[in-house]
Amino acid sequence: MPANRCPGIRSPLLRIVTAPLLGLVCTALVTTATASMTQDSAPARPASVVPAPRDNAGAIARQDECIRRARESAPTRVVFVGDSITQSWEGPGQAVWAQSIAPLGALNLGNSGDRTEHVLWRLEQAPLTRLQPAHIVLLIGTNNLGHGTSNADETLKGIETVAAMLHEQCPDADIHILEVFPRGETLNPMRGDICQINQALRAWATSMNQALTDAGAPARFHMNDLGDRFVLIDGRIPKALMPDFLHLSPAGYQIWADAIVPNLK
């Protein structure tokens, strides 16, 4: 039998009839493969920027309370947004809050365990626009790293996305972004990630402010570096400021208040 480019197709007539069909099949295969390659090459959005609700009872209860506050509170001058370190203004930081923060007209929207995606979800459910704040204080991101759900780059993108949403909802508010606090008693790899995140955050805030001023609007993003104040010269974090080397003591909240109150006035 003579060699054949299409084995099994012997008749010239069959070749004429099947050639267009083979062409259509080949075209379909190429189109499908191209679409698959395009889909595969599209970068997936990290979890840190995809709004998501909390999924355990205690956190859901506090989440609901934060949403209620955002929906029902009277307009307020200052809003704090964050995770357990922010929520604990109502715990170890309660006395400092009463003395230094509450007189400014402040609302606490911190929820223990929150990551950037949880804050994004809360902001979608209850935008802060109606509160008409002059200042928003944001501290978020440590749980993205600590829970292992995000790497440094993903955590950075999450913080930037939260800050951008806050500005979108409250364009007349100053957004005070606190750099992610150091954590762990001694120097450790996560501290390195935190330093890199904070460095990039400063650059991002500068670029955002430049874009605003170029558009004739006032700069709204302000970076607040408190991390150095919680670290000794040998790199250790003292228990007197962070008893578990993550959450603040009353003395730690006093440091935070002393640093932020002048900016809020």
N, C-alpha and C positions, 0 to 999 in steps of 0.2 A: 504494500500500500504506500503511495507517495506521501511524503511528509506534508503535514497540514498545519497551518498556523492556528486554526480553530479545530482541534480534534473533535471528531464526532459530527462535524458539518462537512459532508462530502459533496453535496450537490451545489453547483454554482447558483441555482435558483434559491436554494435555502440560504446560501450566503447573502444574497441580495435582500431576502426577506428579513433575516435576523440581524443584519448589520445595524439598521436603525435602532432595533430593540436593544442590542448590546451597547450602542452609544448612549441610549437613555439610561440604562442601568449604570454604566460607568459614570455618567454625569451625576446621577443621584448619589452614588457612592462617594464621589468627590465632594459634593455639596454637604452631605452628612458629615464626612470627615472634617471638612473645613469648619462647619458649625461647632462640632465637638471640640476641635482644637481652640476655636475662639472662646468657647465657654470655659474650657480648662485653663486658658491663659488669663482669663479675667480674674484679677485678684479678689479673693474673698474678703468681705468686711470683717475685721476682728470683732470678737464679742464685746470688747470694751466700748464700741461705738454703736452697738445695736441695743436700743432700749429694752429693758427686761425687768419684770416685777420680782419682788422677793418671793421665796417659796417655803418659808417656815413661819410658824404661828407667831412667835415673838416679833420677828422682823416685820411681818405683815401688819401686825397691830400698830407698831410704830410708824410704818409706812402710811397706813391709813390716817394716823394722827397728823403726820406732816402734811398730807394732802388736805386734810380738814383745815389745818391752820392756814395753808396757802389759799384755800377757797373762801374761808370765813373771816379771817382776821381783818381788822381795819387797816387801811394803808399805814405803812410803817417805814421809818427812815432807814433802818439797817436790817438786812436779812443775812443770817449765817446758814450756809449750805454745806453739808458734808456727811461724814460717817460717825463712828462712835466717839472720836476725839471731839467732834463738834457737839454731838448729843450730850456728852458728859460735862458740858457747861451746866447741865442740870444735875450733875453729880458732884464730883470733886471740885468742879469749877463754879459751883452754885454761888458761893459767897462773893467771889470775884465778879461774877456776872451781875449780881445784885448791886454791887458797889460801883462798878466801872462801865458795864455794857448796857444794862437795862435803862439807865437814865438817858441813853442816846436814842431810845425808842427802837428796841431790837427784837427780832423774832428768830427763834432757833428752829431750823429745819434739818437737823442732823439725825441720821439713823444708823445705829450700830451695825457694822458689817457691810454697809453699802459699798459697792464699787461704782465706777463711772456709769456703767450701763443702767444701774438701778436709779441713779440720780436723773439720768436722761428720761427714764420712764416716768418718774415722779413729775418732772417738769412738763412732760407731755400731758399728763393727767390734770395737773393744776399749774398752769403757767403763772409766773410771778408778776405778770404785767399789772394786774389789778391792785397789787400792793404798792405800786409806785415808789419803790425804794430809791433812795439817793446813793446807797452803798450796798453791795453784795460781797460778802466775805466767803470765799470758796476754799475748802481744804478737802481734797479727795485724791484717791489713787493708791494709797498704801495697801488697801485690801486687794487690788488687782494683782499687785506683786506678791503680797503675803499669802493669798489664797492659791497662787500658782495658776490663775486663769489667764494672765496676760504677761507678756514679756515687757521689757522696758519701752520698746518702740510702740507697742500696742497701748500700754498705759499712758504714754505721752499723748497719743492720738485721742484717747478717751478724755483726758483732762482738757485738751484743747477743744474737743467737741462740746463738752459741758460748758466751758467758758464762753464759747461762741453762741450757744443756745441762750445762755443768760443774757448776753448782750442783745441778741435778737429780740428777746422778750422784754427787756428793759433797756432800751438804747440810751436813755438819759442817766443811767446808773453807772457809777464807778465800780468796776469789777476788781476786787482785791484778791488776787490769786496767791494763796500761801504755797510756798514751795513744800513739796512732800517732806515731812519730818524724818530725820534719821531714826533707825530702829535697830534693835539688837545691842546688847551690852557693849560689845567691842567691835572693832572693824570687821566687816564681813562683805561677801559679794553683793548682797542686796543693797548695802550702803553705796556701792559703786554704781548700781543701776539708778538709785535715787539721785545721786549727784549728776549723772548724765541726763536724767529726765529734767531736773531743775535747770540745768544749763540750757537745754533746748527750749524749755518753757520761757526762759528769759528772752531768748532770741525770737520766739514766736510772738510774745507780747510786744516786743519792739516793732516787729513787722506789722502787726495789727494796728498799733498806734500810728505808724507811719501812713498806713492806708487811710486811716480816719482823718488825719491832719491833711493829707493830700486832697481829700474830699471836702475839706473845709469844716470838719467836725472836730470836737475836742477829743484828746486821747482819753480812753476809758479803761485801759487794762494796766493794772498796777501790780508788780511783783513784790511779795513780802517774804524776805529771807529771815526766818527765825531759827533755822536748823543749827547754826553755829552756837546759838545760846544754850542749847541742850547738850553740848559735847565738851568734854574736858580736853586739855591739851594733848593727852595721850590717846584720844579717840574714844574713850569710854563715855557712856551715858550714865550719869549718877542716878541712883534709885530715888534720891530726894526730888528729882524732877520727873522721872518716868519710873514708877515702881516696877513695872513689868517690861521696861525698856521699849515701850510703845505708846502707852496711854499716859496722860499728864497727871501729875499731882496738883494740889492747890497752888503750890509754888510755881509749877509749870504754867498753869493758867494765868498766874499773875504776870509771868514773862510775856505771854501772848497778849494780854490786855495792855500792858505797858507799851508794847510795840505797835498795836493796831489802833488804839483809841485816838492818838493824835491825828491819824489819817482819817478817822471817821468824823472828827470834829470839823 
